[in-house]
């Protein structure tokens, strides 16, 4: 086989040859064209058509050649014949490389093999490929390359492209769902003077004109609540968040969230809305309430299961964690943590180790420790617990919701305590507390991890499979396609 570098040099030489012949290897506007799928759906023998796409396969038979032409959603067989194109035109067509982008005019017919085909009457080169498409583009060894060179992944893997088309459809349906229920889509700052709304390490940037450090948003929560104070009653944002933390199959430093707030509601209303939204998405995408995730069935049939945080932990471990020495008991069951970790963080690690692996079908976990959640209302009958739930699907945390704390005095106390515990660059957002002093209505708030939800709905094992350009380590010489 000719080494790839030689093939690239050969294609660059071919490009130069085209230019010398007065042939433009990078064409211009080529419209109107018809989508290949619509041609296939309404196929008519003899109909003249005009299409464009990428040459993806070739089968030559003397003075005739069959190729596959592929556009965004489909592919069709095209047929070139010397006595139609003429010797020069046929020779030029024969010199096309796999991956070249061309415009085709011709007529439809059915081949002897029964395949819907376009007889080429005119072919225009629109973009000359220089690199070489891989013959095989699968397997664990290629995962890093697929993510790094996503454009090649999209060219050769139809399922990958369909996943991202489905991603757009899911986000569009989420917007339609909320718009239809009177929610207003808004935009809040990505660069913020104080990183608030979540316990997360932020990315720091510098604004030279203001001579100040700013932080990329870790969550939009505090700004969306300001809008409730201002009089909006139903708001949502499909937002990009940034957390300077680990990378894994469930975590990317830059990710997409849906966050919404509804005045006069509470976390029970958020549960109902979450069930309706996600089960509706499953039906819309798959046409049914039970889908496959991995190799197991996953049922979205309502109502979804509800379990209590402390009660479930106690059932699993025979320990009353609400009263226990958390670090001592965690050591007994083999949960690892650092000596300076806060007990509440160790408790969360215990939950992830003991309970999370069993949360397959959609499950709301309620009655979280109030210490976890300084922005949620404490429960009336037990102030150590919060009106909060987390939703798990397929062992993955998908959503988080509160009955929002709107007492400015209590909110200040809780945030001051959080700042004291976390330290570092964590600061109290005085303007947010002042906003609460102007009276925020009681409200329910909900955040849904869009990337993780799309993992579930498209049956993908890693968050990198549903993010077009995930963050990766710096490229090495071994990460070229």
Secondary structure, DSSP 8 states (H G I E B T S, - for coil): ---HHHHHHHHHHHHHHHHHTT--SB-----S---HHHHHHT--TT-EEEEEEEEEEEEEETTEEEEEEE-SS-EEEEEEEHHHHHHHHHHHHHT--TT-EEEEEEEEEE-TTS-EEEEEEEEEEEE---S---S---SGGGHHHHHHTHHHHHHH-HHHHHHHHHHHHHHHHHHHHHHTTT-EE----SEESS--SSS----EEEETTTTEEEEE-S-SHHHHHHHHHTT-SEEEEEEEEE--S--SSS--SEEEEEEEEEET--HHHHHHHHHHHHHHHHHHHHSSSEEEETTEEEE--SS-EEEEHHHHHHHHHS--TTTS-HHHHHHHTT----TTS-HHHHHHHHHHHHTGGG--S-EEEEEEEGGG-TTB-B-SS-TTEEEEEEEEETTEEEEEEEEB---HHHHHHHHHHHHHHH-TT----HHHHHHHHT----EEEEEEEHHHHHHHHTT-SSGGGSSTT-------TT---
